[in-house]
Amino acid sequence: MSGHFYLPLRPKPASDGEFGFQRLIATGRISRQLNNNRPHCPPVPELIMKTLLELTMKKLIAAALALAPVVAMAAPAAQPQPSPWQLPIMLGIFFVIFWLMVWRPQSKRAKEHKNLLSALSNGDEVVTNAGIAGKVKKVTDDYVQVQVDDNVTLTFQKQAIAATLPKGTIKAI
């Protein structure tokens, strides 16, 4: 046998009343050994047989894809129920991460800034949020007077003071 299939011209009826050739195409079970040694059957080239098989496979795939949603809806798989503690544990972990990464560092910075503002006194060298450096001349409850030059004194809100500088920094600049 050299690359040819032999199919009967007049297939014999199968036991269930359907022609054998049609049943073979429908089920995709055409093979070389079905019609071996039958002289009344003409040879069918390999290309035609592949085409028949591809068409049959396309129909089978289309039928399977059409039935897939029906099969999926017919027998829903039982989903395992999550633990009732899963949500509270996840929320607790989220809160701990939020507290460690956001809340705690921010409160530390706010506490340090509050201590810095309460410790301001005359003669301290400071830098404002705007980047202006100078010496504190007068401190009130809400405002600070900063001398930036010999004859220039600016008034800032206490919250505008960003940091204190070591003594002698302004003279070095």
Phi, psi and omega in degrees: 000123184238079173071019179239145172256148177245119180242143180290143175289318177242097182291150178279143177296142177281173183294334181268012176090355180261144179295140183300319181296317180294322178294321179295319178294317182297323181268351178075023183255039176276128179218169182296328187279351181295316187241030178296145174059038174247107185288337182278000182259126177285152179289142177248122182299157182301322182297317179295320180295318178298320179297315178299317179294320179296317178297318179296316180294323178297319178294320179295318179294318178298318179295319180294319178292327178290327182272347183302313178296325180295317179294322181293323180281333185292318184231083178293135179287141180287117180278136176292136181284132178290157179294143178293345180270354185298312181294312178298324179294316179296319177296321178297317178296317178299317180296317181297316179296317178299316181295317182289324187265337185239300190294309184297311178298322179294318180292327176296316179297318180296320180294317178296320180292321178296318177295321178299315182291325180286338181268002180295139177213169180299137178095348178291143176264128186229164172235135179270174177296335179277353179093010180275126180255142179187181179259140178286129179254324182211137180238127173242188182297318185245343187233157178226133174261125183243127177269116182261340177211179183301317183248012184241120177234128180248147179253128180234155168289151181300325182294343181280351178281122183268318184199160172261151181251155175295149180304136178090359182292320183291323178294327180288337180281000000 
